[in-house]
């Protein structure tokens, strides 16, 4: 597998105000009063959809801003699907006609998590993931990432958690991901805690090292799925470039720098990685990392050649991990009814309604 490009490949368009911090807004729009940038920033956070909504700005200023940027948002919802478990999936049309999906997940206690995409499609081609079958179109810009959060928040309450587990590989788009997280955690804006934000990666070693050295130090999740190179090479092509030994070395470095516990995601497919031998290999590979293993019942995708594990297969895998001293937690099934669960996102890369 060729080494992926770490950053770049966006659509080249200017970032909309939704992807800027207050001082950047003031500079972008030539404001001689910097506090105006903070005003606009706060209105965006509150859900304003146009400059005309920003009633504490002078009317002449609102008119000027509207001429400079007629559309405050660069994207829009074209379809919303509601699941019976309280989750919702939205299909979003971007300004170039590309299509992405984002999901609002609700847990049993009513907490909301925004599952956001970082790319249109995904170049990593994991064999058990629907997004991986679509190929890759481009990276998302900062505003296109932030607008997913805003559009999900407009469905109801503000999400208290963010997971970058939607379409794409987040560590291939650190150029946009870093400023997006800065906006989400800004105390004058969304004010999310870094402990409420998770970046999930399939195992890009350079990106993990970059996070360790340069941040942001949010929560880190690794899609592991299998702990032998032979099987992981088949399921996840990234392993042919950075194998399990290289991944573990990077995670040990990351943990040494941050002290943070890492989440390992294990999507279990019946008859593929559901045996106790797989659990034993995983437990052996983990030591001495400080981790939690999130065991995920593989979410069905009609066109992929896998099956869900049986209840007995899941139980034996989890029991073996726990017997070997691994902290294993069953991930709740959320968003399945609307194709919004892990591995199910992405019907197309282009919106047919454009």
TILUMPA-47187 format. One line per 5 residues: number of its first residue (from 1); their letters; for each residue z, y, x of C-alpha. Coordinates in nm, 4 decimals, always signed. Each point is the difference from the previous one (the first is absolute). Example, Ala and Ser with C-alpha at 12.3 -4.5 7.8 and 13.67 -1.06 7.14 Angstrom:
1) as) +0.7800 -0.4500 +1.2300  -0.0660 +0.3440 +0.1370
//
This chain:
1) xxxxx) +0.0000 +0.0000 +0.0000  -0.0908 +0.3413 +0.1369  +0.2828 +0.2457 +0.0518  +0.0186 +0.2281 -0.3074  -0.0300 +0.3752 +0.0273
6) xxxxx) +0.3490 +0.1427 -0.0331  -0.0885 +0.3233 -0.1758  -0.2867 +0.2044 -0.1393  -0.2844 -0.1015 -0.2287  +0.1055 +0.2234 -0.2895
11) xxxxx) -0.2592 +0.1718 -0.2179  +0.0035 +0.3190 +0.2026  +0.0859 +0.2262 -0.2955  +0.2605 +0.2742 +0.0230  +0.3510 -0.1001 -0.0998
16) xxxxx) +0.1052 +0.1386 -0.3383  +0.3261 +0.1993 -0.0417  +0.1733 -0.3180 -0.1209  -0.0174 -0.1289 +0.3584  +0.1507 +0.3044 +0.1705
21) xxxxx) +0.3500 +0.1206 +0.0893  +0.1086 +0.3548 -0.1003  -0.0959 +0.1689 +0.3283  -0.3348 -0.1809 -0.0001  -0.0688 +0.1168 -0.3562
26) xxxxx) +0.0780 +0.3609 +0.0957  -0.2277 -0.0210 +0.3036  -0.2806 -0.1778 -0.1839  -0.0160 +0.2636 -0.2747  +0.0558 +0.3054 +0.2204
31) xxxxx) +0.3324 +0.1018 -0.1540  +0.1780 +0.2932 +0.1640  +0.3237 -0.1040 -0.1728  +0.0932 -0.3477 +0.1350  +0.2447 -0.0641 -0.2859
36) xxxxx) -0.3015 -0.0297 -0.2308  -0.0858 -0.3244 +0.1758  +0.3430 -0.1358 -0.0864  -0.0437 +0.1076 -0.3610  -0.3302 -0.1866 -0.0285
41) xxxxx) +0.1465 -0.3041 +0.1747  +0.2871 -0.0161 -0.2476  -0.2368 +0.0328 -0.2957  -0.2077 -0.2904 +0.1299  +0.3145 -0.2105 +0.0341
46) xxxxx) +0.0941 +0.0898 -0.3595  -0.3363 -0.1293 -0.1215  -0.2120 +0.3137 -0.0405  -0.3664 -0.0885 -0.0464  -0.1540 +0.3410 +0.0677
51) xxxxx) +0.0873 +0.3346 +0.1555  +0.0101 +0.1464 -0.3510  +0.3102 -0.2153 -0.0658  +0.1888 +0.1841 +0.2766  +0.1416 +0.2750 -0.2141
56) xxxxx) +0.2175 +0.1679 +0.2663  -0.3119 +0.0909 +0.1986  -0.1670 +0.3330 -0.0849  -0.2992 -0.0477 -0.2287  -0.2310 +0.1579 +0.2574
61) xxxxx) +0.1189 -0.2514 +0.2586  -0.0523 -0.2900 -0.2383  -0.3542 +0.1185 -0.0629  -0.0682 +0.0325 +0.3733  +0.1346 -0.3473 +0.0729
66) xxxxx) -0.2009 -0.1535 -0.2824  -0.3202 +0.1452 +0.1464  +0.0889 -0.1415 +0.3427  +0.0985 -0.3405 -0.1360  -0.1186 -0.0540 -0.3597
71) xxxxx) +0.1569 -0.3472 -0.0127  +0.3606 -0.0354 +0.1120  -0.0330 -0.3799 -0.0015  -0.2818 -0.1843 +0.1737  +0.0442 -0.3174 -0.2070
76) xxxxx) +0.0533 -0.1069 -0.3584  +0.1120 -0.3005 -0.2026  -0.2866 -0.1813 -0.1722  +0.2010 -0.2923 -0.1379  +0.3659 -0.0826 -0.0588
81) xxxxx) +0.1245 -0.3526 -0.0661  +0.3559 -0.0669 -0.1171  +0.1736 -0.3318 +0.0630  +0.2647 -0.1483 -0.2258  +0.2491 +0.0043 +0.2877
86) xxxxx) -0.0041 +0.3814 +0.0079  -0.2474 +0.0320 +0.2870  -0.3235 +0.1992 -0.0151  -0.3189 -0.0090 +0.2060  -0.2333 +0.2963 +0.0245
91) xxxxx) -0.3609 +0.0039 +0.1136  -0.0790 +0.3257 +0.1785  -0.3364 +0.1659 +0.0565  -0.0227 +0.1970 +0.3246  -0.2217 +0.3047 +0.0431
96) xxxxx) -0.2784 -0.2001 +0.1680  -0.0072 -0.2644 -0.2730  +0.2069 -0.2540 +0.1917  +0.2625 -0.1914 -0.1995  +0.3535 -0.1052 +0.0909
101) xxxxx) +0.2988 -0.1383 -0.1872  +0.3703 +0.0812 +0.0072  +0.2901 -0.1644 -0.1800  +0.3286 +0.1166 -0.1520  +0.2506 -0.2851 +0.0167
106) xxxxx) +0.3200 -0.0091 -0.2061  +0.2920 -0.2270 +0.0908  +0.2682 -0.1462 -0.2276  +0.2250 +0.3018 +0.0592  -0.2713 +0.2484 -0.0919
111) xxxxx) -0.0716 +0.1230 +0.3521  -0.3618 +0.0983 +0.0583  -0.2026 -0.0754 +0.3107  -0.3406 +0.1519 +0.0742  -0.2310 -0.2477 +0.1714
116) xxxxx) -0.2620 +0.2136 +0.1753  -0.3339 -0.0709 +0.1677  -0.1044 +0.1373 +0.3387  -0.3657 -0.1091 +0.0140  -0.2942 -0.0612 -0.2305
121) xxxxx) -0.0209 -0.3745 +0.0396  +0.1344 -0.1713 +0.3108  -0.1614 -0.1192 +0.3248  +0.2605 -0.2674 +0.0751  -0.1487 -0.2721 -0.2257
126) xxxxx) +0.3150 -0.2041 -0.0652  -0.1335 -0.3021 -0.1860  +0.2650 -0.0018 -0.2745  -0.0319 +0.3692 -0.0944  -0.2481 +0.1384 -0.2531
131) xxxxx) -0.0289 +0.3343 +0.1786  -0.0996 -0.1848 +0.3149  -0.3077 -0.1412 -0.1746  -0.1386 +0.3480 -0.0762  -0.0626 +0.1172 +0.3533
136) xxxxx) +0.0819 +0.3488 +0.1239  -0.1441 +0.3376 -0.1011  +0.2225 +0.2650 +0.1577  +0.3502 +0.1293 +0.0684  +0.1777 +0.2185 -0.2533
141) xxxxx) +0.0865 +0.3626 +0.0730  +0.3548 +0.1359 -0.0236  -0.0630 +0.1599 -0.3395  -0.1477 -0.3246 -0.1365  +0.3180 -0.1837 +0.1000
146) xxxxx) +0.2375 +0.2621 -0.1428  -0.1965 +0.0292 -0.3240  +0.0567 -0.3695 -0.0702  +0.3738 +0.0718 -0.0042  -0.0488 +0.3064 -0.2195
151) xxxxx) -0.2252 -0.1843 -0.2455  +0.2484 -0.2878 -0.0273  +0.2894 +0.2437 -0.0479  -0.1934 +0.1623 -0.2853  +0.0248 -0.3300 -0.1905
156) xxxxx) +0.3740 +0.0455 -0.0347  +0.2874 +0.0491 +0.2402  -0.0295 +0.0818 +0.3692  -0.0069 -0.3214 +0.2093  +0.3025 -0.0272 +0.2287
161) xxxxx) -0.1699 -0.2391 +0.2426  -0.3413 -0.0151 +0.1667  -0.1646 -0.3064 +0.1507  -0.3278 +0.0221 +0.1871  -0.1057 -0.3448 -0.1166
166) xxxxx) -0.3035 +0.0896 -0.2086  -0.3627 -0.0174 +0.1083  -0.0609 +0.0136 +0.3744  +0.1850 -0.0364 +0.3301  +0.2323 +0.3018 +0.0401
171) xxxxx) +0.0160 -0.0150 +0.3799  -0.3761 +0.0550 +0.0183  +0.0521 +0.3408 -0.1609  +0.2996 +0.1485 +0.1796  -0.1915 +0.3293 +0.0229
176) xxxxx) +0.0522 +0.0500 -0.3753  +0.3056 -0.2207 -0.0513  +0.2286 +0.1984 +0.2286  -0.0524 +0.3403 -0.1687  +0.0126 -0.1663 -0.3433
181) xxxxx) +0.3466 -0.1376 +0.0786  +0.1006 +0.3416 +0.1334  -0.0956 +0.1517 -0.3355  +0.1808 -0.2722 -0.1980  +0.3213 +0.0513 +0.1988
186) xxxxx) -0.0079 +0.3809 +0.0179  +0.3367 +0.1277 -0.1333  -0.1732 +0.2833 -0.1888  -0.2405 -0.2453 -0.1602  +0.0294 -0.3592 -0.1130
191) xxxxx) +0.3066 -0.0423 +0.2232  -0.0296 -0.3780 +0.0269  +0.2218 -0.1750 +0.2519  -0.1783 -0.1748 +0.2864  +0.2079 -0.3053 -0.0950
196) xxxxx) -0.1834 -0.0045 -0.3340  -0.3451 -0.0213 +0.1608  -0.1557 -0.3220 +0.1312  -0.3143 -0.0487 +0.2075  -0.1504 -0.3487 -0.0246
201) xxxxx) -0.2386 -0.1290 +0.2664  -0.1809 -0.3268 +0.0599  +0.1075 +0.0213 +0.3632  -0.1883 +0.2714 +0.1921  +0.1857 +0.0018 +0.3302
206) xxxxx) -0.1183 +0.3468 +0.1207  +0.1088 +0.1548 -0.3295  +0.3429 -0.1652 +0.0122  +0.0505 +0.1286 +0.3554  -0.1100 +0.3471 -0.1093
211) xxxxx) +0.2509 -0.0010 -0.2864  +0.2746 -0.1071 +0.2410  -0.0794 +0.2794 +0.2462  -0.1106 +0.2832 -0.2281  +0.1225 -0.0876 -0.3487
216) xxxxx) +0.0349 +0.0557 -0.2805  +0.2994 -0.2330 -0.0033  -0.0300 -0.1229 -0.3540  +0.0431 -0.3632 -0.1030  -0.2454 -0.2474 +0.1497
221) xxxxx) -0.1368 -0.3104 -0.1718  -0.2246 -0.2599 +0.1629  -0.2329 -0.2247 -0.1970  +0.0744 -0.3178 +0.1954  -0.0863 -0.2805 -0.2461
226) xxxxx) -0.0227 -0.2691 +0.2704  +0.1799 -0.0488 +0.3318  -0.2491 -0.2208 +0.1848  -0.3045 +0.1523 +0.1649  -0.2243 -0.2769 -0.1290
231) xxxxx) +0.0731 +0.0736 -0.3657  +0.0388 +0.3755 +0.0360  -0.3377 +0.0223 +0.1786  -0.1552 -0.1527 -0.3124  +0.1835 +0.2116 -0.2545
236) xxxxx) +0.0180 +0.3318 +0.1863  -0.2785 +0.0881 +0.2477  +0.2266 +0.2638 +0.1607  +0.1830 -0.2896 +0.1665  -0.3074 -0.0785 +0.2102
241) xxxxx) +0.0374 +0.3426 +0.1626  +0.3787 +0.0259 +0.0096  +0.1549 -0.3441 -0.0256  +0.3550 -0.0880 -0.0973  +0.1307 +0.0395 +0.3535
246) xxxxx) -0.1461 +0.3523 +0.0260  +0.1307 +0.0891 -0.3455  +0.3507 -0.1211 +0.0813  +0.0034 +0.1948 +0.3260  -0.0962 +0.3168 -0.1909
251) xxxxx) +0.2668 -0.0594 -0.2644  +0.2672 -0.0549 +0.2635  -0.1055 +0.3279 +0.1607  +0.0081 +0.1755 -0.3386  +0.3427 -0.1407 -0.0802
256) xxxxx) +0.1297 +0.0957 +0.3438  -0.1127 +0.3593 -0.0555  +0.1130 +0.0404 -0.3616  +0.2710 -0.2600 -0.0624  -0.1493 -0.0515 -0.3454
261) xxxxx) -0.0226 -0.3288 -0.1842  -0.3597 -0.1017 -0.0660  -0.1310 -0.1621 -0.3184  -0.2323 -0.2972 +0.0365  -0.2259 -0.0694 -0.2968
266) xxxxx) -0.0940 -0.3635 -0.0622  -0.2581 -0.0523 -0.2756  +0.0305 -0.3686 -0.0841  -0.3093 -0.1939 -0.1076  +0.0337 -0.3506 -0.1347
271) xxxxx) -0.0960 -0.2691 +0.2508  -0.0877 +0.2585 +0.2674  +0.3214 +0.1459 +0.1387  +0.2516 -0.1283 -0.2545  +0.1378 -0.2968 +0.1982
276) xxxxx) +0.3370 -0.0212 +0.1720  -0.1838 -0.0230 +0.3335  -0.1257 +0.3543 -0.0579  +0.3527 +0.1168 -0.0759  +0.1284 -0.1603 +0.3198
281) xxxxx) -0.2745 +0.1614 +0.2072  +0.0835 +0.3366 -0.1558  +0.3714 -0.0354 +0.0691  -0.0697 -0.0958 +0.3622  -0.2382 +0.2922 +0.0489
286) xxxxx) +0.2400 +0.2548 -0.1478  +0.2836 -0.0477 +0.2511  +0.1380 +0.2394 +0.1329  -0.1564 +0.2612 -0.2312  +0.2205 +0.1603 -0.2647
291) xxxxx) -0.2005 -0.0527 -0.3190  -0.0048 -0.0737 -0.3685  -0.2723 -0.2324 -0.1253  -0.1426 +0.0984 -0.3385  -0.1419 -0.3193 -0.1475
296) xxxxx) -0.2887 +0.0842 -0.2334  -0.1550 -0.2321 -0.2543  -0.3718 +0.0450 +0.0745  -0.1513 +0.2119 -0.2743  -0.3121 -0.1601 -0.1469
301) xxxxx) -0.3430 +0.1466 +0.0718  -0.2702 -0.1855 -0.1893  -0.2654 +0.0012 +0.2703  +0.2273 -0.1186 +0.2840  +0.0416 -0.3729 +0.0862
306) xxxxx) +0.3775 -0.0206 -0.0256  +0.2567 -0.1085 -0.2543  +0.3484 +0.1146 -0.0822  +0.2754 -0.2162 +0.1452  +0.2030 -0.2125 -0.2340
311) xxxxx) +0.3591 +0.0843 -0.0741  +0.1032 -0.2915 +0.2203  -0.2139 +0.1215 +0.2925  +0.1510 +0.3478 -0.0177  +0.3521 -0.1373 -0.0246
316) xxxxx) -0.0404 -0.2345 +0.2967  -0.1511 +0.2762 +0.2186  +0.2816 +0.2425 -0.0806  +0.2716 -0.2644 +0.0349  -0.1253 -0.1007 +0.3440
321) xxxxx) -0.0056 +0.3614 +0.1201  +0.3549 +0.0532 -0.1229  +0.1168 -0.3299 +0.1541  -0.1285 +0.1260 +0.3341  +0.1918 +0.3268 -0.0332
326) xxxxx) -0.2823 +0.2281 -0.1138  +0.0721 +0.2679 -0.2585  -0.2649 -0.0795 -0.2638  -0.0492 +0.1890 -0.3276  -0.2411 -0.0857 -0.2809
331) xxxxx) -0.2154 +0.3040 -0.0791  -0.0083 +0.0739 -0.3727  -0.3368 -0.0321 -0.1725  -0.1023 +0.3485 -0.1102  -0.3325 +0.1343 -0.1232
336) xxxxx) -0.1701 -0.3391 -0.0259  -0.1094 +0.0556 -0.3576  -0.2247 +0.2906 +0.1023  -0.1163 -0.1297 +0.3384  +0.2427 +0.2295 +0.1750
341) xxxxx) +0.2065 -0.2498 +0.1986  -0.0169 -0.0647 +0.3739  -0.3512 -0.1076 +0.1010  -0.1633 +0.0762 -0.3358  -0.1208 +0.3600 +0.0429
346) xxxxx) -0.3594 +0.1156 +0.0015  -0.2794 -0.0829 -0.2418  -0.2546 +0.2175 +0.1802  -0.0254 +0.2663 +0.2700  -0.2141 +0.2346 -0.2084
351) xxxx) +0.0679 +0.1324 -0.3477  -0.2864 -0.1027 -0.2303  +0.0758 +0.2902 -0.2365  -0.1026 +0.2632 +0.2529
//
